[in-house]
């Protein structure tokens, strides 16, 4: 099911690094890092963190190991430690756009929105063709109530990667919040077009039709939702006939 706002459109990944012999101390660090990756993928985050730390002990300027430690701290809910790990990754590799991206997301989770915006902008200064960063920048602006800025970020994400469905959803909600309801319908219709089997997509579009007073079209979306998710359909039904239910009481 699609989330209401995508916190991270393209999940940050931890990558297995093939061992490369011949560099003193680094091969063992890679072995430890790879063990950390395996543990991370198994959901054993405490143990993964231990192995990333051990890798860093042998290769303290290995930016990826610091970034991966930060991602592990995030999974453990240790966000302040994650921030510090990402900052170290950036300090040893200032052009590391992924570390800025992860730092920005962590700041957002902490409610530090201005710092989140700055980190996303740093990621985009390094890599201007980074649709996930534009999307997540839009999410941060959205949370700040800066809907026009959010719209610009979502539109740029779509320009760079037209097939990212979640961005159209975010765009639709931002249009709704800024009072541009016809544009919201267009964006949310695009989600339904691309995900015709998604009950949530039809539900969102149905609600958007209600916003402009189009109950007939909302009922069409209700029928689509009902065949896929009866509980969600019941929620949409209540929205469609809210006035009637109030009168009946």
C-alpha positions as CSV (number, residue, x, y, z in Angstrom):
1,X,0.0,0.0,0.0
2,X,1.3,3.5,-0.8
3,X,2.2,5.7,2.1
4,X,0.5,9.0,2.6
5,X,3.7,10.9,2.0
6,X,6.8,9.0,0.6
7,X,9.5,9.5,3.2
8,X,12.0,7.9,0.9
9,X,11.1,7.2,-2.7
10,X,14.2,5.4,-3.6
11,X,15.5,3.4,-0.6
12,X,19.1,4.1,0.3
13,X,21.0,0.9,-0.2
14,X,23.9,-0.8,1.5
15,X,26.1,-2.4,-1.1
16,X,28.3,-5.5,-0.8
17,X,31.8,-4.5,-1.7
18,X,34.0,-7.1,-3.3
19,X,37.3,-7.6,-1.6
20,X,40.3,-6.0,-3.4
21,X,43.6,-7.2,-2.1
22,X,46.8,-5.3,-2.2
23,X,45.8,-2.4,0.0
24,X,47.2,-2.7,3.5
25,X,44.4,-3.0,6.1
26,X,41.6,-2.5,3.6
27,X,40.8,-6.1,2.6
28,X,40.1,-7.1,6.2
29,X,38.0,-3.9,6.5
30,X,36.0,-5.0,3.5
31,X,35.5,-8.5,5.0
32,X,34.1,-6.9,8.1
33,X,32.0,-4.5,6.1
34,X,30.6,-7.3,4.0
35,X,29.7,-9.2,7.2
36,X,27.9,-6.1,8.4
37,X,26.0,-5.9,5.1
38,X,24.9,-9.6,5.5
39,X,23.7,-9.0,9.0
40,X,21.9,-5.8,8.0
41,X,20.0,-7.7,5.3
42,X,19.0,-10.3,7.9
43,X,17.6,-7.5,10.1
44,X,20.3,-8.1,12.8
45,X,21.1,-4.4,13.1
46,X,23.0,-4.4,16.4
47,X,25.4,-7.0,15.1
48,X,25.7,-5.2,11.8
49,X,26.6,-1.9,13.5
50,X,29.4,-3.8,15.4
51,X,30.9,-5.0,12.2
52,X,30.7,-1.6,10.5
53,X,32.4,-0.1,13.5
54,X,35.1,-2.8,13.2
55,X,35.6,-2.1,9.5
56,X,35.9,1.6,10.3
57,X,38.6,0.9,12.9
58,X,40.8,-0.5,10.1
59,X,39.7,2.0,7.5
60,X,38.6,5.2,9.3
61,X,38.4,7.3,6.1
62,X,36.1,4.8,4.3
63,X,33.1,7.0,3.6
64,X,30.8,4.1,2.6
65,X,31.3,2.3,5.9
66,X,30.4,5.4,7.8
67,X,27.3,5.9,5.6
68,X,26.3,2.3,6.1
69,X,26.8,2.6,9.9
70,X,24.5,5.6,9.7
71,X,21.8,3.6,7.9
72,X,22.1,0.9,10.5
73,X,21.6,3.4,13.3
74,X,18.5,4.7,11.5
75,X,17.0,1.2,11.5
76,X,17.8,1.0,15.3
77,X,16.1,4.4,15.9
78,X,19.3,5.9,17.0
79,X,18.9,9.0,14.8
80,X,21.4,11.3,16.5
81,X,24.1,8.7,16.1
82,X,23.0,8.3,12.5
83,X,23.4,12.0,11.9
84,X,27.0,11.9,13.2
85,X,27.8,8.9,11.0
86,X,26.6,10.6,7.9
87,X,28.5,13.8,8.8
88,X,31.7,11.8,9.1
89,X,31.0,10.1,5.7
90,X,30.6,13.6,4.2
91,X,33.7,15.0,5.9
92,X,35.9,12.3,4.4
93,X,34.1,12.3,1.0
94,X,32.6,15.8,0.4
95,X,31.2,14.7,-2.9
96,X,29.2,11.8,-1.5
97,X,25.7,12.8,-2.5
98,X,24.1,9.6,-1.0
99,X,25.4,10.5,2.4
100,X,23.8,14.0,2.1
101,X,20.6,12.3,1.0
102,X,20.6,10.0,4.0
103,X,21.5,12.9,6.4
104,X,18.7,15.0,5.0
105,X,16.2,12.2,5.6
106,X,17.4,11.7,9.1
107,X,17.1,15.4,9.9
108,X,13.5,15.2,8.6
109,X,12.7,12.4,10.9
110,X,14.1,14.5,13.8
111,X,11.9,17.4,12.8
112,X,14.9,19.5,11.8
113,X,13.4,20.6,8.5
114,X,15.6,23.5,7.7
115,X,18.7,21.3,8.0
116,X,17.0,18.6,6.0
117,X,16.3,21.1,3.2
118,X,20.0,22.3,3.2
119,X,21.2,18.7,3.1
120,X,19.0,17.8,0.2
121,X,20.2,20.9,-1.6
122,X,23.8,19.9,-1.0
123,X,23.0,16.4,-2.5
124,X,21.5,18.1,-5.6
125,X,24.4,20.5,-5.9
126,X,26.6,17.4,-6.3
127,X,24.2,15.5,-8.4
128,X,21.5,17.7,-10.1
129,X,20.0,14.6,-11.8
130,X,18.8,13.0,-8.5
131,X,15.0,12.5,-8.7
132,X,14.7,10.9,-5.3
133,X,16.4,13.9,-3.7
134,X,14.0,16.2,-5.4
135,X,11.0,14.1,-4.3
136,X,12.2,14.0,-0.7
137,X,13.0,17.7,-0.7
138,X,9.4,18.1,-1.8
139,X,8.2,16.0,1.1
140,X,10.2,18.1,3.6
141,X,8.8,21.3,2.1
142,X,5.3,19.7,2.4
143,X,5.8,19.1,6.1
144,X,6.9,22.7,6.5
145,X,3.7,24.0,4.7
146,X,5.8,25.4,1.8
147,X,3.5,23.9,-0.8
148,X,4.7,25.9,-3.8
149,X,8.3,24.9,-3.1
150,X,7.1,21.3,-2.7
151,X,5.4,21.5,-6.1
152,X,8.5,22.7,-7.8
153,X,10.5,19.9,-6.3
154,X,8.0,17.2,-7.3
155,X,7.7,18.5,-10.8
156,X,11.5,18.5,-11.2
157,X,11.6,14.9,-9.9
158,X,9.0,13.9,-12.5
159,X,10.9,15.7,-15.3
160,X,14.0,13.7,-14.4
161,X,12.2,10.3,-14.0
162,X,8.6,10.3,-15.3
163,X,7.9,6.8,-14.1
164,X,8.2,7.4,-10.3
165,X,4.5,6.9,-9.4
166,X,4.8,8.0,-5.8
167,X,5.9,11.4,-6.9
168,X,2.6,11.9,-8.8
169,X,0.8,11.1,-5.6
170,X,2.9,13.6,-3.6
171,X,2.3,16.1,-6.3
172,X,-1.5,15.6,-6.2
173,X,-1.6,16.1,-2.5
174,X,0.5,19.2,-2.7
175,X,-1.8,20.6,-5.3
176,X,-4.8,19.8,-3.0
177,X,-3.2,21.6,-0.1
178,X,-2.4,24.7,-2.3
179,X,-6.0,24.8,-3.5
180,X,-5.2,23.7,-7.1
181,X,-7.9,21.0,-7.2
182,X,-8.0,20.4,-11.0
183,X,-4.3,19.9,-11.1
184,X,-4.6,17.5,-8.1
185,X,-7.1,15.5,-10.1
186,X,-4.8,15.3,-13.0
187,X,-1.8,14.1,-10.9
188,X,-3.9,11.5,-8.9
189,X,-5.5,10.3,-12.2
190,X,-1.9,9.6,-13.4
191,X,-1.4,7.4,-10.3
192,X,-4.5,5.4,-11.1
193,X,-3.5,5.1,-14.7
194,X,-0.1,3.6,-13.7
195,X,-1.4,1.6,-10.8
196,X,-4.9,0.5,-11.8
197,X,-5.0,-2.3,-9.2
198,X,-4.2,-0.1,-6.3
199,X,-7.2,0.5,-4.0
200,X,-5.4,3.4,-2.4
201,X,-4.9,5.1,-5.7
202,X,-8.6,4.9,-6.5
203,X,-9.5,6.0,-3.0
204,X,-7.3,9.1,-3.3
205,X,-8.8,10.0,-6.6
206,X,-12.3,9.5,-5.2
207,X,-11.6,11.9,-2.3
208,X,-10.2,14.4,-4.8
209,X,-13.4,14.2,-6.9
210,X,-15.4,14.9,-3.7
211,X,-13.3,18.0,-3.1
212,X,-14.5,19.5,-6.4
213,X,-18.1,18.3,-5.8
214,X,-18.1,15.5,-8.4
215,X,-19.9,12.7,-6.5
216,X,-20.6,10.7,-9.6
217,X,-16.9,10.3,-10.4
218,X,-16.2,9.6,-6.7
219,X,-18.7,6.7,-6.9
220,X,-16.9,5.3,-9.9
221,X,-13.7,5.2,-7.8
222,X,-15.7,3.7,-4.9
223,X,-16.7,0.8,-7.2
224,X,-13.0,0.3,-8.1
225,X,-12.0,0.4,-4.4
226,X,-14.8,-2.0,-3.3
227,X,-13.5,-4.8,-5.5
228,X,-10.0,-4.5,-4.0
229,X,-10.3,-3.4,-0.4
230,X,-13.8,-3.4,1.1
231,X,-12.7,-1.7,4.3
232,X,-11.2,1.2,2.5
233,X,-14.2,1.3,0.2
234,X,-16.5,1.7,3.3
235,X,-14.4,4.7,4.3
236,X,-14.8,6.3,0.9
237,X,-18.5,5.5,1.0
238,X,-18.9,7.4,4.3
239,X,-17.2,10.4,2.7
240,X,-19.4,10.4,-0.3
241,X,-22.6,10.1,1.6
242,X,-21.6,12.1,4.7
243,X,-24.3,14.7,4.3
244,X,-27.0,12.1,3.9
245,X,-25.8,10.3,7.0
246,X,-25.9,13.5,9.0
247,X,-29.5,14.2,7.8
248,X,-30.6,10.7,8.6
249,X,-29.6,11.2,12.2
